[in-house]
Amino acid sequence: MQTPGVQTSTSVVVLPDVSGLGAVSDEALLQLQRESGAARRRVDAVVAAISGELARRSARELGQGGLAARTGARTPEKAVQQLTGVSLT
């Protein structure tokens, strides 16, 4: 998705098929874990940046005009939870 004013890259996170993990070598399993951890860190960094901007746009002084409030969430944290389906607690 192209969003005006937002730089996007062609970086794609490719997840391995894990249905045959029992058959991979120890070294391959360790490499899969390393690669999965690196991908997760990249995704988490993007999620954190977006969540921070959502929080900024939901500042308490904005009241009901804040972004979180406009989505029906009481706090920015609740908005992130609703949008991502991930609990922050």
C-alpha positions as CSV (number, residue, x, y, z in Angstrom):
1,M,0.0,0.0,0.0
2,Q,1.4,3.4,-1.0
3,T,0.7,6.1,1.6
4,P,1.4,9.7,0.6
5,G,4.4,11.1,2.5
6,V,5.5,7.7,3.8
7,Q,8.7,6.1,2.5
8,T,8.2,2.4,1.7
9,S,10.8,-0.2,0.8
10,T,10.6,-3.3,-1.2
11,S,11.7,-5.3,1.9
12,V,9.5,-8.3,2.3
13,V,9.5,-10.6,5.3
14,V,9.4,-14.2,4.1
15,L,8.3,-16.7,6.6
16,P,9.5,-20.3,6.2
17,D,7.2,-23.3,5.9
18,V,7.5,-24.9,9.3
19,S,5.5,-28.0,8.6
20,G,8.7,-30.1,8.3
21,L,10.8,-28.8,11.1
22,G,11.3,-32.3,12.5
23,A,13.3,-33.2,9.4
24,V,15.7,-30.2,9.3
25,S,19.3,-30.4,10.7
26,D,20.2,-28.7,14.0
27,E,22.2,-26.1,12.1
28,A,19.3,-25.3,9.8
29,L,16.9,-25.1,12.8
30,L,19.3,-22.6,14.5
31,Q,19.5,-20.6,11.3
32,L,15.7,-20.5,11.0
33,Q,15.5,-19.2,14.5
34,R,18.1,-16.5,13.8
35,E,16.3,-15.4,10.7
36,S,12.9,-15.4,12.3
37,G,14.3,-13.3,15.2
38,A,15.8,-10.8,12.8
39,A,12.5,-10.5,10.9
40,R,10.6,-10.0,14.1
41,R,12.9,-7.2,15.3
42,R,12.4,-5.4,12.0
43,V,8.6,-5.8,12.2
44,D,8.5,-4.8,15.9
45,A,10.5,-1.6,15.1
46,V,7.9,-0.6,12.5
47,V,5.0,-1.4,14.8
48,A,6.7,0.7,17.6
49,A,7.1,3.7,15.3
50,I,3.5,3.6,14.1
51,S,2.2,3.1,17.7
52,G,4.3,6.1,18.8
53,E,2.8,8.3,16.1
54,L,-0.7,7.0,17.0
55,A,0.0,8.0,20.7
56,R,1.2,11.4,19.6
57,R,-2.0,12.0,17.6
58,S,-4.0,10.8,20.6
59,A,-2.5,13.2,23.2
60,R,-4.7,13.7,26.2
61,E,-5.1,17.4,25.5
62,L,-6.8,16.6,22.2
63,G,-9.6,15.0,24.1
64,Q,-12.3,13.4,21.9
65,G,-10.6,14.9,18.9
66,G,-7.6,12.6,19.4
67,L,-7.1,9.7,17.0
68,A,-7.6,7.0,19.6
69,A,-10.8,8.6,20.8
70,R,-12.1,8.9,17.3
71,T,-11.7,5.2,16.8
72,G,-13.7,4.5,20.0
73,A,-10.7,3.6,22.1
74,R,-10.2,5.1,25.5
75,T,-6.4,5.3,25.2
76,P,-3.8,4.9,22.5
77,E,-2.8,1.6,24.0
78,K,-6.4,0.3,23.6
79,A,-6.5,1.6,20.0
80,V,-3.3,-0.4,19.2
81,Q,-4.7,-3.5,20.8
82,Q,-7.9,-3.2,18.8
83,L,-6.1,-2.5,15.6
84,T,-3.5,-5.3,15.9
85,G,-5.3,-7.9,18.0
86,V,-2.3,-8.0,20.3
87,S,-2.5,-7.3,24.0
88,L,0.0,-4.8,25.4
89,T,-0.3,-6.0,29.0
